[in-house]
Amino acid sequence: MNVQQLVEIVQGQVLNPQVSLRHELKGGCGADLMSDVLASVKPDAVLLTGLCNIQVVRTAQMADVRAIVFVRGKKPTAETIALATQEGIPLISSPFGMFELCGRLYQAGLHSLEEPVSS
């Protein structure tokens, strides 16, 4: 699935339309703890999150996340959008909650890219 297809499934609004939506996504994850993202997410994932600060984009950069979906209609600051645009990371706002979005994406064939975090 590519990012454009993801936008349609989550009924999302692309917050930085100048970036490419052609990236292929291999899977996804839902998290609000960015340390969990860094510790457990494989590259080429979409990140579903309720956090809207600039650290979400910085974490996505380090974890090779290809797109970020903000749940429950949340929208990040202009600074966050600017950094994501500079880095070529699509930001999408969806009206649905994280639980429903995970289910919609899984049902559409996108599977988890999370690995267990060792203790």
C-alpha positions in Angstrom: 0.0 0.0 0.0 1.3 3.5 -0.7 0.7 6.6 1.3 -2.0 7.9 -1.1 -4.0 4.7 -0.6 -3.6 5.0 3.2 -5.0 8.6 3.1 -8.1 7.3 1.4 -8.6 4.4 3.9 -8.2 6.7 7.0 -10.3 9.5 5.4 -7.3 11.7 6.1 -6.4 15.3 5.4 -2.8 15.7 4.2 -1.2 18.5 6.1 1.8 19.0 3.9 0.6 18.3 0.4 3.9 19.3 -1.2 5.5 16.0 -0.2 5.2 12.8 -2.2 2.5 10.3 -1.3 4.0 7.5 -3.4 6.1 5.9 -0.7 5.3 2.2 -0.2 4.4 1.2 3.3 5.4 -2.2 4.5 3.3 -2.0 7.7 2.4 0.2 10.6 2.3 0.8 14.3 0.3 2.8 16.8 2.2 4.5 19.6 2.4 7.6 21.8 5.7 6.7 23.4 8.4 7.7 21.0 10.9 5.5 22.9 8.7 2.5 21.9 8.8 3.6 18.3 12.6 3.8 18.4 12.9 0.4 20.1 10.4 -1.6 18.2 9.4 -0.3 14.8 10.9 -1.6 11.6 11.6 0.8 8.6 9.0 1.8 6.0 6.1 1.9 8.5 3.3 4.4 9.0 3.1 5.7 12.6 -0.4 6.4 14.1 -0.1 8.7 17.1 -2.0 11.2 19.3 1.2 13.2 19.9 1.6 16.4 17.9 4.9 17.7 18.8 8.1 18.1 16.8 9.6 15.0 18.5 7.2 12.8 16.5 8.9 13.9 13.3 12.4 13.6 14.7 11.6 10.1 15.9 10.1 9.2 12.5 13.4 10.4 10.9 15.5 8.1 13.1 13.2 5.1 12.7 12.7 5.4 8.9 9.0 5.9 9.3 7.4 6.9 5.9 4.3 8.7 7.1 2.6 9.9 10.3 -1.1 9.8 10.9 -2.5 12.0 13.8 -5.6 10.4 15.3 -8.8 12.0 16.5 -8.4 14.9 14.1 -5.4 16.3 15.8 -3.1 18.7 14.0 0.5 19.6 14.8 2.2 23.0 15.0 3.4 24.9 12.0 7.0 24.1 13.1 6.3 20.4 13.1 4.7 20.5 9.7 7.6 22.5 8.3 10.2 20.0 9.6 8.2 17.0 8.2 7.9 18.8 4.8 11.7 19.4 4.8 12.3 15.7 5.5 9.7 14.5 3.0 7.5 12.8 5.6 3.7 13.1 4.9 1.6 14.2 7.8 -2.0 13.1 7.8 -4.8 14.0 10.2 -7.6 11.5 10.5 -10.9 11.9 12.4 -10.8 8.4 13.7 -9.3 7.1 17.0 -6.2 5.0 17.1 -8.0 1.7 17.7 -10.3 2.1 14.7 -7.5 3.2 12.5 -5.4 0.2 13.4 -8.3 -2.0 12.5 -9.1 -0.3 9.2 -5.4 -0.5 8.1 -5.1 -4.1 9.2 -8.3 -5.1 7.4 -6.9 -3.3 4.2 -3.8 -5.6 4.4 -1.3 -3.5 6.3 0.2 -5.5 9.1 2.2 -4.6 12.2 5.9 -3.7 11.9 6.4 -3.7 15.6 8.9 -6.1 17.2 8.8 -7.1 20.9 10.8 -4.9 23.1 13.2 -6.9 25.2 13.2 -6.2 29.0 
